[in-house]
Amino acid sequence: MRFLWNEQSIQWFLDASAYTGFHHQLAMRIVPYLEADDTLCDIGCGLGRLDLELAPHVSSLTAVDVDEKVIVKLQRDVILSGFQNLHARCTDATEVKGLFDVVLMSFFGGSGSGMEDSYRLCCRRLVRVVNAENKGNLYPGSHRKTVKKTIPIVQQELSDQGYRYELVTDTIEFGQPLRSWQDAEQFVLYNAPEATDKEVNDFLHENAERTKQDEFPIYLPNPKDVGIFVIYPLRV
């Protein structure tokens, strides 16, 4: 999904997170690298679904994003959750001050570069979550950009700069539940706005699953291959 947040794209993302349990499963793969007294900063947190899963496992969590819409939504959800240790802030990564035990970059930044601001904030380790490839399964392949192998790009950057790291790879389902066929068409066009009606229709007929559920009768599967880099700053 393109992260151009609006009311509809926010709802799609929330539906997908809740339906698949993606962020819960991802959090459980990150938790072994956290300690109960850690301070954690999530750079580019988006809607903060991962932060809501990680908050019980650290002493303090600061979630930052430049998009006010998603931060307002996260702040409301933090209140509803009752978490006292999760703080959402609307700011750019370059404006974040202080040091944190752990810094998190989850699907944020370019294929390789963009980690410098996170390194300067990190005392103990940087956790970076990336797609194995920069492609998606939720819209016609003819409208995808050139596929790059993201994990090897990050590996090369870390090796070139002399960072010590661990890498965990996994596949976690993060498909899209949809409320109607029209909703499905709108979702595909959101991701591939130049697709023709025929391309959208052909794609859905080939890939969409009928769930027989009232709320989400249609589902687009999307097994997401991810890499979790646990990076140790040079000063440690």
Phi, psi and chi 1 to 4 in degrees:
 res  aa     phi    psi   chi1   chi2   chi3   chi4
   1 MET       -  138.7  176.7 -176.5  -66.3      -
   2 ARG   -75.5  135.1  -57.9  177.0  -55.1  155.7
   3 PHE   -91.2   67.1  -71.0   96.3      -      -
   4 LEU  -108.0   93.5  -58.5  176.2      -      -
   5 TRP   -74.2  130.7  -64.9  114.0      -      -
   6 ASN  -144.9 -179.6   56.2   40.6      -      -
   7 GLU   -57.1  -41.9 -176.5  177.1  -10.9      -
   8 GLN   -71.8  -44.7  179.0   62.8   84.2      -
   9 SER   -68.0  -32.4   62.6      -      -      -
  10 ILE   -62.9  -44.9  -73.2  173.3      -      -
  11 GLN   -65.7  -41.1 -171.2   59.4   57.9      -
  12 TRP   -58.1  -45.1  -81.7  -34.7      -      -
  13 PHE   -64.8  -43.5 -170.0   89.5      -      -
  14 LEU   -64.1  -40.7  -65.1  175.4      -      -
  15 ASP   -61.0  -45.1  -71.7  -16.3      -      -
  16 ALA   -65.0  -41.4      -      -      -      -
  17 SER   -63.5  -45.8  178.2      -      -      -
  18 ALA   -70.0  -41.1      -      -      -      -
  19 TYR   -68.0  -43.0 -171.5   90.8      -      -
  20 THR   -92.1  -20.7   63.6      -      -      -
  21 GLY    70.4   21.2      -      -      -      -
  22 PHE   -55.9  -48.7  172.9   81.3      -      -
  23 HIS   -71.8  -30.7  -67.8   97.1      -      -
  24 HIS   -64.3  -46.2  173.3   74.2      -      -
  25 GLN   -65.0  -40.7  -65.7 -179.4   63.5      -
  26 LEU   -63.9  -42.0  180.0   58.0      -      -
  27 ALA   -59.9  -40.3      -      -      -      -
  28 MET   -65.0  -22.5  -67.6  -56.2   99.7      -
  29 ARG   -83.1  -19.0  -71.1  151.9  175.9   80.7
  30 ILE   -92.8  -32.8  -65.3  172.8      -      -
  31 VAL   -51.4  -38.5  164.7      -      -      -
  32 PRO   -59.9  -16.3  -27.2   36.7      -      -
  33 TYR   -99.8    8.9  -61.2   97.0      -      -
  34 LEU  -112.7  156.9  -57.1  176.4      -      -
  35 GLU  -122.9  154.3  -62.4  179.8    6.1      -
  36 ALA   -61.6  -28.2      -      -      -      -
  37 ASP   -97.1   11.9   59.8   -8.1      -      -
  38 ASP   -69.8  145.4  -84.6  -17.1      -      -
  39 THR   -99.3  133.6   56.4      -      -      -
  40 LEU  -128.0  139.7 -171.9  154.2      -      -
  41 CYS  -124.2  125.1 -178.9      -      -      -
  42 ASP  -101.5  112.7 -178.1    5.2      -      -
  43 ILE   -89.5  122.8  -57.6  -66.4      -      -
  44 GLY    72.7   55.3      -      -      -      -
  45 CYS   -75.9  -17.8   65.4      -      -      -
  46 GLY    60.2 -133.6      -      -      -      -
  47 LEU   -79.2   -2.7  -74.6  161.4      -      -
  48 GLY    71.8   21.3      -      -      -      -
  49 ARG   -63.1  -36.3  -60.5  -54.3   96.5  177.7
  50 LEU   -68.8  -36.8 -174.3   55.6      -      -
  51 ASP   -65.4  -38.8  -58.2  -55.4      -      -
  52 LEU   -63.8  -27.6  -69.0  165.6      -      -
  53 GLU   -80.8  -32.1  -62.8  -72.8  -13.7      -
  54 LEU   -87.9  -22.8  -67.6  175.1      -      -
  55 ALA   -53.1  -39.1      -      -      -      -
  56 PRO   -67.5  -10.2  -20.0   33.2      -      -
  57 HIS  -105.0    2.6  -57.9  -81.2      -      -
  58 VAL  -135.7  167.2  -65.4      -      -      -
  59 SER   -80.5  -34.0   65.5      -      -      -
  60 SER  -151.0  139.1  175.8      -      -      -
  61 LEU  -133.8  121.9 -161.0  162.5      -      -
  62 THR  -107.9  120.2  -59.4      -      -      -
  63 ALA  -112.0  124.7      -      -      -      -
  64 VAL  -125.3  144.3  -57.7      -      -      -
  65 ASP  -157.9  152.6 -160.3  -75.3      -      -
  66 VAL   -84.7  -12.6  -64.7      -      -      -
  67 ASP   -90.9  114.1 -166.6  -48.2      -      -
  68 GLU   -63.8  -33.6 -175.4  177.0    4.4      -
  69 LYS   -60.4  -45.0  -65.8 -174.9  -69.1  -63.1
  70 VAL   -75.2  -32.5  -64.9      -      -      -
  71 ILE   -68.0  -40.5  -70.6  -62.4      -      -
  72 VAL   -60.6  -43.2  168.1      -      -      -
  73 LYS   -62.7  -44.3  170.7   59.9  177.1  169.6
  74 LEU   -64.9  -41.3  177.0   55.2      -      -
  75 GLN   -60.0  -39.1  -72.1  171.6  -23.9      -
  76 ARG   -65.6  -41.1  -68.3  171.1  179.5  165.7
  77 ASP   -69.6  -32.4  -71.1  -18.1      -      -
  78 VAL   -62.5  -43.4  169.0      -      -      -
  79 ILE   -60.8  -45.1  -67.3  172.6      -      -
  80 LEU   -65.3  -33.5  -68.0  173.9      -      -
  81 SER   -72.9  -26.0   72.5      -      -      -
  82 GLY    84.5    2.2      -      -      -      -
  83 PHE   -67.9  128.4  -70.1  133.6      -      -
  84 GLN   -95.0  -10.9  -59.8  -64.1  -46.0      -
  85 ASN  -105.3    6.0   65.2  -26.4      -      -
  86 LEU  -110.9  120.8  176.1   49.0      -      -
  87 HIS  -123.9  120.1  -47.9  -77.3      -      -
  88 ALA  -102.4  131.0      -      -      -      -
  89 ARG  -131.1  137.7  -64.0  170.5   50.0 -165.7
  90 CYS   -92.5  101.6 -175.3      -      -      -
  91 THR  -162.1  162.2 -172.8      -      -      -
  92 ASP   -81.4  150.5 -170.9   88.1      -      -
  93 ALA   -57.4  -33.2      -      -      -      -
  94 THR   -70.8  -15.2   59.7      -      -      -
  95 GLU   -96.0   -5.1  -59.5  -61.1  -40.2      -
  96 VAL   -72.5  132.3  178.9      -      -      -
  97 LYS  -112.9  159.9  -53.4  -63.1 -178.0 -176.5
  98 GLY    95.7 -176.1      -      -      -      -
  99 LEU  -124.6  147.1  -70.9  173.0      -      -
 100 PHE  -130.2  148.5  -57.8   85.4      -      -
 101 ASP   -60.1  -45.0  -65.9  -51.3      -      -
 102 VAL  -130.9  136.0 -179.8      -      -      -
 103 VAL  -116.2  137.2  174.0      -      -      -
 104 LEU  -116.2  131.5  172.3   64.7      -      -
 105 MET  -123.2  108.6  -65.6  174.7   66.7      -
 106 SER  -113.6  108.8  178.8      -      -      -
 107 PHE    52.6   43.9  -53.0  109.7      -      -
 108 PHE  -131.6  137.9  175.0   74.6      -      -
 109 GLY    93.4  172.7      -      -      -      -
 110 GLY   -74.8  179.6      -      -      -      -
 111 SER   -56.3  -40.3  -64.6      -      -      -
 112 GLY  -125.2  -52.6      -      -      -      -
 113 SER   -78.1  174.5   60.9      -      -      -
 114 GLY   104.2    4.0      -      -      -      -
 115 MET   -94.1   -5.8  -67.6 -171.7  -80.0      -
 116 GLU   -59.7  -45.0  -66.4   80.9    3.4      -
 117 ASP   -63.7  -32.2  -71.4  -40.1      -      -
 118 SER   -73.6  -38.8  -62.2      -      -      -
 119 TYR   -58.0  -40.7  -71.0  140.8      -      -
 120 ARG   -69.7  -18.9   69.0  175.1  174.1   80.7
 121 LEU   -93.5   -6.8  -61.2  170.8      -      -
 122 CYS  -102.3  127.7 -177.5      -      -      -
 123 CYS   -92.7  -43.5  -71.4      -      -      -
 124 ARG  -114.3  -45.3 -165.2  161.2   62.3   82.5
 125 ARG  -163.7  152.0   60.5 -171.7   57.2  164.8
 126 LEU  -111.0  128.9  167.3   65.5      -      -
 127 VAL  -108.5  118.5  177.3      -      -      -
 128 ARG  -119.7  125.0 -176.4  167.2 -170.3 -167.6
 129 VAL  -107.1  125.9 -175.4      -      -      -
 130 VAL  -132.7  158.9  -58.7      -      -      -
 131 ASN   -73.4  145.3  -70.0  -55.4      -      -
 132 ALA   -63.7  -36.7      -      -      -      -
 133 GLU  -137.0  149.3  -62.7  178.0  -22.3      -
 134 ASN   -87.4   58.3   66.7  -27.5      -      -
 135 LYS  -135.4  162.6   70.9  177.4 -177.6   66.3
 136 GLY  -128.1  165.1      -      -      -      -
 137 ASN  -111.7   14.4  -57.9  -51.4      -      -
 138 LEU  -105.0    8.1  -61.5  173.4      -      -
 139 TYR  -157.6  166.3   54.2   95.2      -      -
 140 PRO   -57.6  135.3  -25.5   34.6      -      -
 141 GLY   -61.4  -27.9      -      -      -      -
 142 SER   -66.4  -14.3   59.3      -      -      -
 143 HIS  -105.5    9.9  -68.0  -88.0      -      -
 144 ARG   -84.2  147.9  -65.8  172.0 -170.7  150.8
 145 LYS   -74.5  173.1  -64.2 -180.0  179.9  179.7
 146 THR   -55.3  130.3  -58.5      -      -      -
 147 VAL   -78.6  128.2  174.0      -      -      -
 148 LYS  -117.6  143.4  -65.0 -179.4 -179.7  178.4
 149 LYS   -81.9   96.6  -57.4  -76.2 -171.8  178.4
 150 THR   -66.2  -42.2  -54.4      -      -      -
 151 ILE   -58.0  -49.4  -70.7  175.9      -      -
 152 PRO   -61.5  -32.4  -23.9   34.4      -      -
 153 ILE   -63.7  -46.5  -67.1  173.8      -      -
 154 VAL   -66.6  -41.2  177.1      -      -      -
 155 GLN   -57.3  -44.0  -75.4  179.5  -53.0      -
 156 GLN   -64.8  -42.5 -173.6   63.5   56.4      -
 157 GLU   -61.6  -45.2  178.6 -176.8   -1.3      -
 158 LEU   -64.9  -41.3  -66.1  172.3      -      -
 159 SER   -65.0  -42.0  -63.0      -      -      -
 160 ASP   -61.8  -34.7  -70.9  -14.2      -      -
 161 GLN   -93.2   -2.0  -63.1 -177.1   20.0      -
 162 GLY    80.3   22.0      -      -      -      -
 163 TYR   -81.8  141.9  -76.8   93.3      -      -
 164 ARG   -90.3  135.8 -176.7  168.7   59.6   90.2
 165 TYR  -152.8  161.7   67.0   90.3      -      -
 166 GLU  -115.4  150.9  -60.0  175.5   40.9      -
 167 LEU  -130.2  126.7  171.2   61.9      -      -
 168 VAL  -115.9  128.7  176.6      -      -      -
 169 THR  -113.9  148.5   60.2      -      -      -
 170 ASP  -161.8  167.2 -152.7  -17.7      -      -
 171 THR  -121.5  122.6  -59.3      -      -      -
 172 ILE  -127.9  130.5  -50.7  173.5      -      -
 173 GLU   -68.3  129.1  177.3   63.2   22.5      -
 174 PHE  -143.9   58.6 -165.8   27.1      -      -
 175 GLY   -82.6 -178.1      -      -      -      -
 176 GLN  -117.4  114.8 -175.5   62.9   52.4      -
 177 PRO   -79.4  143.9   29.0  -31.9      -      -
 178 LEU  -134.2  147.9  -63.5  151.2      -      -
 179 ARG   -89.5  -12.4  -61.0  173.9 -175.0  -85.9
 180 SER  -168.7  170.8   66.4      -      -      -
 181 TRP   -65.3  -38.0 -170.7  -98.2      -      -
 182 GLN   -63.5  -41.0 -177.7 -178.8   21.6      -
 183 ASP   -59.7  -40.3 -172.0   31.5      -      -
 184 ALA   -64.3  -43.1      -      -      -      -
 185 GLU   -61.4  -43.4  -68.4  174.3  -27.3      -
 186 GLN   -64.0  -38.1  -68.1  172.7  -10.4      -
 187 PHE   -64.8  -45.7  175.5   79.1      -      -
 188 VAL   -63.1  -42.0  174.6      -      -      -
 189 LEU   -67.7  -30.6  -78.6  171.2      -      -
 190 TYR   -61.7  -41.1  169.5   81.4      -      -
 191 ASN   -82.3  -27.6  -74.7  -79.4      -      -
 192 ALA  -134.8   73.7      -      -      -      -
 193 PRO   -63.6  -17.7   20.1  -31.7      -      -
 194 GLU   -93.3    1.1  -63.0  180.0   -1.7      -
 195 ALA   -68.2  143.5      -      -      -      -
 196 THR   -80.0  164.3   65.1      -      -      -
 197 ASP   -57.5  -39.7  -69.7  -15.8      -      -
 198 LYS   -65.2  -42.5 -176.8  178.5 -173.5  -54.2
 199 GLU   -62.2  -42.9  -73.4  176.8  -47.4      -
 200 VAL   -63.4  -48.2  171.8      -      -      -
 201 ASN   -62.5  -44.6 -170.3   63.3      -      -
 202 ASP   -63.7  -41.9  -72.3  -10.7      -      -
 203 PHE   -62.1  -45.6  174.2   79.8      -      -
 204 LEU   -67.4  -41.9  -72.3  173.5      -      -
 205 HIS   -63.4  -31.3  -82.8  -70.2      -      -
 206 GLU   -82.5  -31.9 -178.1  177.2  -10.8      -
 207 ASN  -114.8  -26.9  -66.0  -81.2      -      -
 208 ALA   -72.7  139.3      -      -      -      -
 209 GLU  -104.8  141.1  -63.2  178.6   -7.4      -
 210 ARG   -89.8  119.5  -57.5  -76.8 -174.1  170.2
 211 THR   -92.1  -19.7   67.8      -      -      -
 212 LYS    65.8   23.4  -60.9 -178.2  179.2  179.3
 213 GLN  -104.5  143.0  -63.3  179.3   10.8      -
 214 ASP   -67.5  -45.9  -68.4  -21.6      -      -
 215 GLU   -73.1  -43.2 -174.9  174.5   14.2      -
 216 PHE  -128.0   82.6  -61.0  111.0      -      -
 217 PRO   -73.9  -13.2   26.0  -34.5      -      -
 218 ILE  -127.4  140.3  -61.9  169.7      -      -
 219 TYR  -138.4  133.1 -179.2   70.2      -      -
 220 LEU  -103.5  110.3  -78.4  173.9      -      -
 221 PRO   -66.4  148.5  -13.9   27.5      -      -
 222 ASN  -156.4   81.2 -178.4   37.9      -      -
 223 PRO   -67.8  117.3   19.6  -26.0      -      -
 224 LYS  -101.1  115.4 -166.1  174.6 -176.5   70.8
 225 ASP   -84.3  122.0  -63.4  -35.2      -      -
 226 VAL  -126.2  155.9  -58.4      -      -      -
 227 GLY  -121.9  132.0      -      -      -      -
 228 ILE  -111.9  108.5  -57.4  170.7      -      -
 229 PHE   -92.6  126.4  -71.7   87.9      -      -
 230 VAL  -109.0  108.9 -177.9      -      -      -
 231 ILE  -112.1  134.8  -52.6  159.9      -      -
 232 TYR  -105.2  120.0  -59.8   92.9      -      -
 233 PRO   -56.1  151.7  -25.2   35.3      -      -
 234 LEU   -64.4  -27.2  -65.2  174.9      -      -
 235 ARG   -78.2  -12.1   60.8  175.3  171.2  -92.5
 236 VAL   -76.5      -  174.1      -      -      -
